[in-house]
Amino acid sequence: MSLTPVHLAHGGASLNIIGVPDDARLGAQGLADSSMGLAAAGAGALAGVVVGVSGYGVLMVVVGAGVLTTAGYLLLDRTGRRAVTA
């Protein structure tokens, strides 16, 4: 079985609520879903503005910087020490 984006999304949703008591699970999942939806809508709107003003090249640089920053943070968090990033 391969990991598709659908499988990964279900795994992430499960991790969101793993430490939440049963009586609060529905509200916590709703808050997580709403937050992710609003973040996606905001990112889409911002991407449209960046492309409209500066073009796809600038959008690529902005997204690349975000990916590298996230990867560096995850490496730092996983190892417990500073990661060397280029």
C-alpha positions as CSV (number, residue, x, y, z in Angstrom):
1,M,0.0,0.0,0.0
2,S,1.4,3.4,-1.0
3,L,1.1,6.6,1.0
4,T,-1.1,9.0,-0.9
5,P,-2.0,12.5,0.2
6,V,-5.3,11.1,1.5
7,H,-3.6,8.6,3.7
8,L,-1.2,11.2,5.0
9,A,-4.1,13.6,5.8
10,H,-5.9,10.9,7.8
11,G,-2.8,10.2,9.8
12,G,-2.3,13.9,10.6
13,A,-5.9,14.2,11.6
14,S,-5.5,11.3,14.0
15,L,-2.4,12.9,15.5
16,N,-4.3,16.1,16.2
17,I,-6.7,14.5,18.6
18,I,-4.7,11.7,20.1
19,G,-4.2,13.4,23.4
20,V,-7.7,15.0,23.7
21,P,-10.2,13.4,26.1
22,D,-13.2,11.7,24.4
23,D,-15.7,14.3,25.5
24,A,-13.7,17.2,23.9
25,R,-12.6,15.3,20.8
26,L,-15.3,16.6,18.5
27,G,-14.7,20.2,19.3
28,A,-10.9,19.8,19.0
29,Q,-11.2,18.2,15.6
30,G,-13.6,20.9,14.4
31,L,-11.2,23.6,15.6
32,A,-8.3,21.9,13.9
33,D,-10.2,21.5,10.6
34,S,-11.4,25.1,10.7
35,S,-7.9,26.4,11.4
36,M,-6.4,24.4,8.5
37,G,-9.2,25.5,6.2
38,L,-8.7,29.2,7.1
39,A,-4.9,28.9,6.7
40,A,-5.3,27.3,3.3
41,A,-7.8,30.1,2.2
42,G,-5.4,32.8,3.5
43,A,-2.4,31.2,1.8
44,G,-4.3,30.9,-1.5
45,A,-5.4,34.6,-1.4
46,L,-1.9,35.7,-0.5
47,A,-0.4,33.6,-3.3
48,G,-2.8,35.2,-5.8
49,V,-1.6,38.7,-4.7
50,V,2.1,37.7,-4.9
51,V,1.6,36.2,-8.4
52,G,-0.5,39.2,-9.5
53,V,2.1,41.7,-8.3
54,S,5.4,39.9,-8.9
55,G,4.9,36.7,-10.8
56,Y,5.4,33.0,-10.3
57,G,9.2,33.3,-9.8
58,V,8.7,35.4,-6.6
59,L,6.0,33.0,-5.4
60,M,8.4,30.1,-5.9
61,V,11.1,31.9,-3.8
62,V,8.7,32.7,-1.0
63,V,7.4,29.1,-0.9
64,G,10.9,27.7,-1.1
65,A,12.0,29.9,1.9
66,G,9.0,28.6,3.9
67,V,9.8,25.0,3.0
68,L,13.5,25.4,4.0
69,T,12.6,27.1,7.2
70,T,10.1,24.4,8.1
71,A,12.6,21.7,7.3
72,G,15.3,23.4,9.4
73,Y,12.9,23.7,12.3
74,L,11.9,20.0,12.1
75,L,15.5,18.9,12.0
76,L,16.2,21.1,15.0
77,D,13.2,19.7,16.9
78,R,14.0,16.1,16.0
79,T,17.7,16.1,17.0
80,G,17.4,18.6,19.9
81,R,20.3,20.7,18.6
82,R,20.8,23.2,15.9
83,A,20.6,22.0,12.4
84,V,23.1,23.2,9.8
85,T,21.2,24.7,6.9
86,A,22.5,26.3,3.8
